[in-house]
């Protein structure tokens, strides 16, 4: 069967889910979409995903990025790669029903969309306020130190230090009410993040966004700080939606 025919056959089923990703969070958004394909059963267990070339084309990403996405799915036991003439990437039958049930119980108590939207509003607002009002030398140093700690963090410590960086930014915006609300919503976000794997590619990407965000804040570029924070939140949201919803 030619790849074109293969894509045409499966593509009709996948058309509602697969679309070109936006610039900025290509890896995270591509992962979100292919996770949806698998979790919704659009390609059933035992069936093959469309060929790499078609998938990469459809998502508007490089085949290198696509392979990193497929590697995550393999590591999670959702797909397997088979070689040879009839090879490709095959969706594995769902095995761990008990784990899936526990995950569903944990996230059923939380309105994921509400948490993600509220988080974005608070984070984008805090970043804009910090940049617009400016920071004292001491505050700027605190922010730089919080950023440096995330860069040096071992994997096991990353989430805690990432949280501290975001909390520092919320605290420096000068609104104790916003800081308190952010601490509460971040606790919910972290509970959701604990349900999904730590992905090195995503962490490297997050670090680049953190650096650009802190630079915009320290430069007094409120629009740039808001835009970078919006993009950063969207990357995390894409991963959470892909794995949890």
BAFI-3210 file (N, C-alpha, C; in Angstrom, 3 decimals, decimal comma, padded with zeros to 6 digits):
// residues 245
n [1|2|3|4|5|6|7|8|9|10|11|12|13|14|15|16|17|18|19|20|21|22|23|24|25|26|27|28|29|30|31|32|33|34|35|36|37|38|39|40|41|42|43|44|45|46|47|48|49|50|51|52|53|54|55|56|57|58|59|60|61|62|63|64|65|66|67|68|69|70|71|72|73|74|75|76|77|78|79|80|81|82|83|84|85|86|87|88|89|90|91|92|93|94|95|96|97|98|99|100|101|102|103|104|105|106|107|108|109|110|111|112|113|114|115|116|117|118|119|120|121|122|123|124|125|126|127|128|129|130|131|132|133|134|135|136|137|138|139|140|141|142|143|144|145|146|147|148|149|150|151|152|153|154|155|156|157|158|159|160|161|162|163|164|165|166|167|168|169|170|171|172|173|174|175|176|177|178|179|180|181|182|183|184|185|186|187|188|189|190|191|192|193|194|195|196|197|198|199|200|201|202|203|204|205|206|207|208|209|210|211|212|213|214|215|216|217|218|219|220|221|222|223|224|225|226|227|228|229|230|231|232|233|234|235|236|237|238|239|240|241|242|243|244|245]
n.u [000,855|000,624|002,123|000,615|-001,977|-002,355|-002,331|-004,557|-006,590|-006,470|-006,295|-008,753|-010,102|-008,463|-008,434|-010,037|-008,477|-005,683|-003,648|-001,793|000,779|001,292|003,836|006,476|005,631|006,063|006,866|005,458|002,769|002,452|002,820|000,624|-001,490|-001,042|-001,161|-003,861|-005,018|-004,298|-005,371|-008,074|-008,697|-008,688|-006,859|-006,869|-005,705|-003,011|-003,137|-001,514|000,100|-000,121|002,436|005,705|006,473|004,027|002,717|004,451|004,246|001,527|001,342|003,071|005,735|009,261|010,785|012,570|011,668|009,183|009,996|011,027|008,675|007,319|009,032|008,568|005,958|006,507|008,117|006,181|004,750|002,722|002,902|004,660|007,682|008,132|010,253|011,200|009,544|006,794|006,780|006,684|005,050|003,227|000,143|-000,184|-002,181|-004,356|-003,211|-002,841|-005,294|-006,049|-004,245|-004,992|-007,615|-007,159|-005,802|-007,846|-009,630|-008,175|-008,004|-010,622|-011,637|-010,823|-011,250|-009,737|-009,432|-010,350|-008,457|-006,108|-006,660|-007,089|-004,613|-003,036|-004,014|-003,266|-000,461|000,405|-000,490|001,044|003,672|003,570|003,052|005,375|007,322|006,345|006,244|008,783|011,734|013,444|017,024|017,640|015,376|015,528|017,852|017,028|015,211|016,900|018,520|016,657|016,039|018,582|018,850|016,968|018,199|020,367|019,278|018,925|017,126|015,240|014,688|013,686|010,973|010,186|011,953|011,312|008,701|009,291|010,573|008,415|006,686|008,216|008,206|005,465|005,231|006,852|005,365|003,918|001,335|-000,191|-002,590|-002,801|-000,520|-001,199|-003,441|-002,180|-000,368|-002,151|-003,411|-001,191|-000,479|-002,497|-001,909|000,569|-000,197|-001,507|000,629|002,175|000,972|001,887|004,672|008,058|009,557|012,494|012,995|010,913|011,540|013,991|013,121|011,333|013,172|014,514|012,407|011,917|014,292|014,104|011,794|012,511|014,503|012,944|011,329|013,289|014,225|012,155|010,155|007,050|005,010|006,451|007,136|004,614|003,723|005,653|005,217|002,597|002,948|004,595|002,903|001,029|002,458|002,828|000,133|-000,652|000,713|-000,475|-003,184|-002,922|-002,048|-003,945|-006,651]
n.v [-001,198|002,186|005,085|007,337|006,374|005,058|007,194|008,586|006,807|006,501|009,097|010,467|009,774|010,963|013,621|015,514|015,907|016,184|018,872|021,660|022,679|025,516|028,034|028,038|026,198|023,636|020,889|020,195|020,677|018,970|016,520|016,565|016,366|013,848|012,158|012,515|011,283|008,620|008,164|008,641|006,500|006,631|005,534|002,273|-000,185|-002,187|-001,305|000,663|003,832|006,694|007,100|008,466|010,661|011,694|012,301|014,234|016,207|016,846|017,896|019,975|019,927|019,104|015,959|015,113|016,281|015,000|012,353|012,528|012,978|010,546|008,850|009,514|008,506|005,804|005,327|005,616|003,365|003,312|003,092|001,060|000,633|-000,968|-002,779|-003,299|-004,445|-004,296|-002,550|000,187|002,601|001,316|001,294|000,256|-002,215|-001,182|-001,669|-001,181|-000,876|-000,429|001,552|003,580|004,031|004,997|007,353|008,717|009,051|010,800|013,103|013,699|015,155|017,675|020,606|020,745|022,558|024,969|025,401|025,669|027,953|029,961|029,943|030,876|033,509|034,725|034,367|035,629|038,205|038,826|038,740|040,846|043,024|043,050|043,728|046,189|047,882|047,708|046,446|046,528|046,635|044,600|042,943|042,216|040,715|038,573|037,371|036,645|034,801|032,793|031,921|030,955|028,783|026,987|026,335|024,862|022,692|019,303|016,598|015,416|017,469|019,472|020,308|021,462|023,667|025,034|025,746|027,513|029,607|030,638|031,355|033,333|035,336|035,917|036,928|039,206|040,974|042,701|042,450|041,134|039,674|038,537|036,940|035,070|033,808|032,743|030,919|029,019|028,065|027,097|024,938|023,161|022,867|021,599|019,160|018,055|017,988|016,067|013,774|013,239|012,360|013,614|015,353|015,554|017,042|018,899|020,238|021,466|023,219|024,742|025,984|027,720|029,435|030,437|031,906|033,881|035,122|036,178|037,948|039,762|040,838|042,079|043,920|045,659|045,223|044,988|044,000|042,020|040,323|039,472|038,147|036,085|034,665|033,846|032,100|030,214|029,149|028,014|025,900|024,109|023,640|022,319|019,856|018,838|018,672|016,838|014,462|014,120|014,751]
n.w [000,000|-000,865|000,677|000,368|-000,126|002,261|004,057|003,188|003,845|006,714|007,385|007,120|009,418|011,273|010,727|012,271|014,536|013,991|013,088|011,698|013,912|016,121|015,920|018,344|020,399|019,246|019,655|022,050|021,315|019,116|020,368|022,096|020,211|018,931|021,121|021,693|019,455|019,946|022,545|022,162|020,640|017,862|016,156|016,447|018,927|017,828|015,232|012,641|012,877|010,641|008,073|008,876|007,286|006,328|008,734|009,867|007,934|008,065|010,633|010,459|011,327|011,824|010,815|012,678|015,087|015,187|015,563|018,138|019,521|019,016|020,329|023,012|023,234|022,870|025,140|027,067|026,712|024,839|022,077|019,578|017,708|014,632|012,503|009,005|005,945|006,408|008,457|010,862|013,006|015,558|017,315|020,646|022,330|025,016|028,259|031,069|032,816|035,463|036,383|034,676|035,539|038,127|037,514|036,183|038,304|039,911|038,330|037,865|039,904|039,430|037,513|034,702|032,529|033,649|035,698|034,149|032,606|034,532|035,757|033,616|033,251|035,705|035,695|033,311|033,849|036,156|035,138|033,282|035,009|036,636|034,728|033,778|036,046|036,958|038,655|041,830|042,433|044,210|044,015|041,310|041,393|042,985|041,229|039,110|040,447|041,096|038,540|037,733|039,454|038,440|036,046|036,881|038,056|039,155|037,578|039,342|041,069|039,585|039,185|041,617|041,806|039,517|040,155|042,275|040,898|039,374|041,456|042,671|040,717|040,735|043,325|043,199|041,710|043,192|044,203|046,820|046,916|044,355|044,439|046,459|045,316|043,093|044,254|045,228|042,871|041,538|043,097|042,395|039,665|039,876|040,995|038,822|037,012|038,244|037,403|034,899|032,702|033,236|030,711|028,956|026,612|026,657|029,043|028,426|026,488|028,009|029,684|027,947|027,383|029,967|030,368|028,348|029,225|031,788|030,942|029,424|031,455|033,096|031,289|031,196|029,349|028,932|027,170|025,773|027,908|028,777|026,464|026,175|028,548|028,119|025,966|027,197|029,203|027,503|026,363|028,534|029,074|026,736|026,957|029,331|028,575|026,509|027,801|029,857|029,239]
ca.u [000,000|001,461|001,923|-000,469|-003,237|-002,451|-002,707|-005,925|-007,501|-006,489|-006,348|-010,122|-010,429|-007,587|-008,562|-010,525|-007,505|-004,354|-003,605|-000,457|001,005|001,728|005,247|006,687|005,508|005,841|006,981|004,377|001,467|002,422|002,623|-000,776|-002,391|-000,887|-001,733|-005,325|-005,325|-004,156|-006,280|-009,458|-008,890|-008,866|-006,083|-007,040|-004,565|-002,634|-003,075|-000,332|-000,066|000,343|003,894|006,345|006,460|002,678|002,435|005,252|003,661|000,217|001,525|003,939|006,960|010,320|010,733|013,366|010,743|008,187|010,613|011,098|007,303|007,031|009,866|007,832|004,836|007,103|008,529|004,961|004,105|001,510|003,163|005,957|008,220|008,488|011,068|010,911|008,646|005,481|007,071|006,066|004,749|001,950|-000,480|-000,286|-003,449|-004,279|-003,029|-002,901|-006,605|-006,099|-003,531|-005,827|-008,754|-006,648|-005,529|-009,135|-010,173|-007,415|-008,270|-012,064|-011,932|-010,276|-011,621|-008,412|-009,473|-010,487|-007,155|-005,119|-006,997|-006,857|-003,156|-002,498|-004,378|-002,441|000,963|000,605|-000,662|002,196|004,847|003,381|003,197|006,800|008,057|005,845|006,582|010,229|012,159|014,632|018,211|017,539|014,344|016,075|018,825|016,231|014,651|018,028|018,937|015,622|016,237|019,835|018,629|016,283|019,168|021,301|018,505|018,831|015,770|014,351|014,411|013,326|009,616|010,159|012,659|010,478|007,611|009,841|010,783|007,111|006,182|009,012|007,672|004,144|005,442|007,477|004,471|003,421|-000,053|-000,283|-003,788|-002,452|000,455|-001,926|-004,238|-001,270|000,151|-003,218|-003,625|000,028|-000,551|-003,347|-001,151|001,601|-000,857|-001,733|001,944|002,645|000,328|002,480|006,127|008,972|010,140|013,701|012,843|010,029|012,241|014,978|012,328|010,843|014,283|014,732|011,307|012,180|015,370|013,558|010,810|013,233|015,152|011,913|010,950|014,387|014,338|010,963|009,348|005,820|004,358|007,282|007,017|003,271|003,647|006,476|004,538|001,425|003,462|005,106|001,726|000,386|003,223|002,453|-001,280|-000,724|001,134|-001,479|-004,382|-002,609|-001,963|-005,000|-008,059]
ca.v [000,000|003,387|005,925|008,291|005,673|004,802|008,446|008,939|005,942|006,821|010,559|010,933|009,617|011,796|015,031|016,434|016,093|016,603|020,137|022,253|023,284|026,915|028,245|028,295|024,982|022,578|019,546|019,963|020,620|017,744|015,427|016,644|015,876|012,404|011,523|012,505|010,239|007,315|008,036|008,597|005,253|006,889|004,428|001,255|-001,027|-003,132|-000,630|001,496|005,270|007,088|007,165|009,649|011,821|012,281|012,893|015,461|017,189|017,238|018,678|021,116|019,843|018,327|014,545|014,980|016,575|013,926|011,150|012,753|012,775|009,109|008,225|009,686|007,555|004,478|005,253|005,509|002,086|003,526|002,624|000,400|000,750|-002,253|-002,610|-004,196|-004,007|-003,945|-001,852|001,481|002,824|000,669|001,578|-000,948|-002,337|-000,588|-002,750|-000,807|-000,272|000,026|002,830|004,547|004,351|005,834|008,661|009,367|009,471|011,958|014,328|013,973|016,137|018,976|021,124|021,022|023,789|026,116|025,582|026,153|029,333|030,856|030,019|031,737|034,908|035,197|034,385|036,667|039,478|039,057|039,042|042,193|044,008|043,133|044,450|047,568|048,671|047,639|045,794|047,090|045,805|043,408|042,078|041,683|039,681|037,400|036,730|036,008|033,624|031,757|031,392|030,186|027,511|026,046|025,888|023,906|021,698|017,913|016,282|015,134|018,721|020,512|020,848|022,324|024,926|025,691|026,356|028,658|030,708|031,229|032,002|034,552|036,324|036,323|037,723|040,492|041,865|043,735|042,234|039,954|038,886|037,735|035,929|034,028|033,053|031,966|029,782|028,007|027,434|026,369|023,642|022,303|022,570|020,613|017,857|017,557|017,677|014,811|012,652|013,048|012,202|014,742|015,140|016,382|018,000|019,961|021,023|022,325|024,265|025,607|026,789|028,826|030,379|031,102|032,888|034,998|035,784|036,981|039,058|040,751|041,511|042,946|045,002|046,503|044,978|044,366|043,214|040,838|039,440|038,854|037,223|034,907|033,886|033,220|030,966|029,231|028,482|027,212|024,662|023,224|023,274|021,325|018,561|018,354|018,268|015,620|013,291|013,981|014,979]
ca.w [000,000|-000,905|001,859|000,080|000,096|003,694|004,722|002,825|004,591|008,139|007,537|007,294|010,833|012,107|010,322|013,309|015,619|013,528|012,342|011,875|015,230|016,064|016,266|019,769|021,204|018,261|020,254|023,008|020,640|018,312|021,325|022,531|019,159|018,684|022,313|021,531|018,464|020,596|023,692|021,663|019,898|016,431|015,581|017,492|019,281|016,773|013,927|012,413|012,642|009,303|007,914|009,473|006,375|006,328|010,053|010,011|006,998|008,567|011,851|010,168|012,131|011,186|011,173|013,916|016,198|015,221|016,161|019,583|020,008|018,968|021,375|024,266|023,219|023,106|026,545|027,881|026,423|024,034|020,705|019,381|016,352|014,028|011,296|007,879|004,871|006,969|009,706|011,130|014,422|015,839|018,614|021,477|023,074|026,357|029,225|032,477|033,084|036,861|036,423|033,954|036,410|039,227|036,913|035,935|039,603|040,398|037,567|037,826|040,956|039,027|036,195|034,129|031,723|034,561|036,353|033,174|032,186|035,667|035,892|032,550|033,543|036,820|035,321|032,294|034,552|037,040|034,308|032,745|036,097|037,020|033,686|033,657|037,242|037,194|039,897|042,476|042,200|045,063|043,429|040,056|041,772|043,420|040,032|038,407|041,232|040,936|037,183|037,723|040,159|037,538|035,042|037,478|038,818|038,717|037,122|040,480|041,773|038,619|039,333|042,806|041,524|038,505|040,934|043,012|039,945|039,055|042,674|042,862|039,776|041,236|044,539|042,864|040,953|044,106|044,630|047,692|046,553|043,184|044,876|047,201|044,340|042,243|045,034|045,293|041,557|041,178|043,791|041,556|038,443|040,200|041,153|037,468|036,428|038,847|036,698|033,568|032,808|032,984|029,388|028,855|025,502|027,126|030,071|027,735|025,831|029,092|030,172|026,980|027,598|031,259|030,182|027,562|030,088|032,793|030,215|029,084|032,714|033,529|030,290|031,268|028,146|029,450|026,115|025,534|029,079|028,744|025,324|026,465|029,592|027,485|025,186|028,151|029,788|026,448|026,203|029,647|028,890|025,647|027,513|030,282|027,834|025,760|028,666|030,870|028,851]
c.u [000,889|001,141|000,766|-001,812|-003,455|-002,940|-004,150|-006,914|-007,614|-006,747|-007,738|-010,527|-009,674|-007,749|-009,067|-009,475|-006,188|-004,431|-002,219|-000,327|001,446|003,203|005,354|006,659|005,281|005,853|005,778|003,018|001,344|002,171|001,171|-001,702|-002,269|-001,360|-003,255|-005,752|-005,333|-005,201|-007,751|-009,743|-009,104|-008,005|-006,093|-005,753|-004,285|-002,545|-001,883|-000,724|000,350|001,874|004,441|006,225|005,098|002,363|003,164|004,661|002,365|000,342|002,385|005,182|008,007|010,187|011,564|012,466|009,706|008,759|010,749|009,721|006,992|007,826|009,183|006,692|005,331|007,463|007,329|004,200|002,833|001,673|004,457|006,366|008,577|009,226|010,571|009,867|007,283|005,640|006,340|005,862|003,332|001,448|-000,619|-001,652|-003,282|-004,219|-003,378|-004,213|-006,678|-005,420|-004,342|-007,004|-008,329|-006,391|-006,838|-009,766|-009,492|-007,786|-009,762|-012,433|-011,510|-010,824|-010,325|-008,404|-009,543|-009,134|-006,159|-005,392|-006,716|-005,359|-002,575|-002,782|-003,471|-000,973|001,262|000,497|000,548|003,430|004,761|003,577|004,657|007,586|007,645|006,287|008,076|010,546|013,335|015,821|018,126|016,518|014,851|017,061|018,115|015,694|015,749|018,481|017,949|015,752|017,473|019,643|017,887|017,261|020,071|020,587|018,672|017,359|014,796|013,916|013,799|011,968|009,515|010,800|011,950|009,327|008,103|010,096|009,462|006,514|006,915|008,474|006,318|004,292|005,963|006,544|003,807|001,980|-000,123|-001,487|-003,480|-001,500|-000,241|-002,750|-003,340|-000,731|-000,877|-003,385|-002,386|000,062|-001,398|-002,618|-000,111|001,012|-001,116|-000,409|002,504|002,045|000,984|004,007|006,869|009,676|011,303|013,561|011,982|010,739|013,269|014,275|011,820|011,947|014,595|013,644|011,494|013,208|014,854|012,565|011,499|013,924|014,147|011,497|012,030|014,604|013,157|010,057|008,079|005,124|005,124|007,165|005,676|003,194|004,444|005,810|003,316|001,852|003,931|003,952|001,053|001,123|002,874|001,024|-001,428|-000,349|000,057|-002,738|-004,136|-002,643|-003,234|-006,420|-008,467]
c.v [001,246|004,261|006,886|007,631|005,438|006,054|008,806|008,119|006,336|008,308|011,098|010,870|010,619|013,289|015,951|016,771|016,682|017,866|020,736|022,922|024,736|027,005|028,470|027,053|023,760|021,186|019,256|019,818|019,371|016,536|015,396|016,012|014,366|011,613|011,446|011,413|008,866|007,138|007,979|007,318|005,461|005,941|003,335|000,483|-002,040|-002,502|000,319|002,970|005,585|007,211|008,483|010,875|012,507|012,963|014,228|016,581|017,759|018,179|019,920|021,137|019,033|016,866|014,282|015,210|015,466|012,682|011,298|012,543|011,276|008,356|008,347|008,673|006,130|004,313|005,087|004,206|002,210|003,044|001,817|000,559|-000,641|-001,988|-003,509|-003,642|-003,568|-003,225|-000,530|001,630|002,322|001,025|000,264|-001,008|-001,776|-001,716|-002,322|-000,105|000,282|001,382|003,933|004,985|005,292|007,261|009,417|009,864|010,751|013,235|014,673|015,067|017,541|019,367|021,613|022,345|025,036|026,432|026,211|027,598|030,329|031,049|030,996|033,215|035,484|035,352|035,513|038,046|039,818|039,449|040,457|043,271|044,179|043,964|045,922|048,443|048,697|047,013|046,555|046,169|044,497|042,415|041,422|040,551|038,402|036,625|035,996|034,736|032,473|031,101|030,489|028,822|026,506|025,510|024,789|022,732|020,284|017,598|016,122|016,413|019,794|021,146|021,807|023,685|025,729|026,428|027,600|029,860|031,417|031,940|033,315|035,668|036,843|037,246|039,123|041,456|042,903|043,597|040,976|039,066|037,976|036,608|034,765|033,159|032,180|030,749|028,653|027,294|026,642|025,006|022,659|021,902|021,490|019,218|017,226|017,148|016,373|013,583|012,362|012,948|013,527|014,463|016,108|017,429|019,188|020,853|021,956|023,514|025,272|026,529|027,965|029,889|031,140|032,219|034,118|035,813|036,703|038,172|040,159|041,537|042,512|044,113|045,968|046,366|044,221|043,500|041,918|039,836|038,725|037,796|035,945|034,041|033,170|031,969|029,839|028,442|027,563|025,888|023,651|022,737|022,204|019,940|017,995|017,901|016,960|014,379|013,057|014,085|014,106]
c.w [000,000|000,302|001,632|000,360|001,584|004,414|004,440|003,657|006,047|008,352|007,760|008,758|011,700|011,830|011,434|014,370|015,122|012,685|012,556|013,240|015,055|016,411|017,767|020,613|020,317|018,853|021,152|022,315|019,766|019,217|021,799|021,492|018,955|019,907|022,204|020,554|019,130|021,691|023,271|020,877|018,410|015,604|016,650|017,767|018,181|015,401|013,868|012,282|011,207|009,276|008,458|008,579|006,393|007,651|010,217|009,152|007,575|009,778|011,617|011,036|011,367|011,606|012,432|015,134|016,326|015,886|017,668|020,220|020,077|020,038|022,740|024,343|023,440|024,575|027,478|027,615|025,601|022,593|020,694|017,925|015,858|012,731|010,176|006,940|005,411|008,316|009,814|012,624|014,692|017,239|019,376|022,153|024,485|027,388|030,645|032,826|034,504|037,002|035,771|034,831|037,536|038,730|036,710|037,240|040,078|039,644|037,484|038,825|040,557|037,655|035,529|033,361|032,600|035,214|035,382|032,760|033,303|035,872|034,861|032,837|034,636|036,416|034,324|032,949|035,417|036,242|033,757|033,801|036,509|036,019|033,644|034,837|037,513|038,546|040,496|042,169|042,987|044,498|042,140|040,354|042,226|042,220|039,258|039,127|041,073|039,558|037,142|038,390|039,282|036,500|035,587|038,138|038,267|038,416|038,295|041,199|040,873|038,924|040,521|042,505|040,431|039,206|041,670|042,105|039,659|040,269|042,954|041,973|040,261|042,445|044,203|042,136|041,857|044,526|045,486|047,355|045,371|043,591|045,576|046,253|043,474|042,982|045,075|043,957|041,140|041,867|042,978|040,275|038,727|040,426|039,786|036,829|036,991|038,165|035,346|033,699|032,619|031,664|029,182|027,754|025,928|028,155|029,444|027,092|026,875|029,600|029,242|027,163|028,915|031,095|029,440|028,396|031,099|032,127|029,887|030,332|033,123|032,566|030,356|030,059|028,547|028,406|025,852|026,666|029,079|027,650|025,595|027,530|029,019|026,719|026,107|028,783|028,768|026,235|027,280|029,471|027,814|026,160|028,436|029,560|027,099|026,628|029,487|030,360|027,677]
res [x|x|x|x|x|x|x|x|x|x|x|x|x|x|x|x|x|x|x|x|x|x|x|x|x|x|x|x|x|x|x|x|x|x|x|x|x|x|x|x|x|x|x|x|x|x|x|x|x|x|x|x|x|x|x|x|x|x|x|x|x|x|x|x|x|x|x|x|x|x|x|x|x|x|x|x|x|x|x|x|x|x|x|x|x|x|x|x|x|x|x|x|x|x|x|x|x|x|x|x|x|x|x|x|x|x|x|x|x|x|x|x|x|x|x|x|x|x|x|x|x|x|x|x|x|x|x|x|x|x|x|x|x|x|x|x|x|x|x|x|x|x|x|x|x|x|x|x|x|x|x|x|x|x|x|x|x|x|x|x|x|x|x|x|x|x|x|x|x|x|x|x|x|x|x|x|x|x|x|x|x|x|x|x|x|x|x|x|x|x|x|x|x|x|x|x|x|x|x|x|x|x|x|x|x|x|x|x|x|x|x|x|x|x|x|x|x|x|x|x|x|x|x|x|x|x|x|x|x|x|x|x|x|x|x|x|x|x|x|x|x|x|x|x|x]
***
